[in-house]
């Protein structure tokens, strides 16, 4: 994978892992601030790991 492509991949808000395009991840807007986009990897979703909004610090399940 090229460095340019790696730089464009989103990171999981739980574990920080890069999320590949073929992964069954989810992205959503922060429920508190309504501005930040949060990504969660398939594995973190499955294990219901907590995520943190980088903008406002909200922690969710």
Secondary structure, DSSP 8 states (H G I E B T S, - for coil): --HHHHHHS-B-TTT--B--TTS--EEEE-TTTS--EEEE-HHHHHTT--EE-TTT--EE-
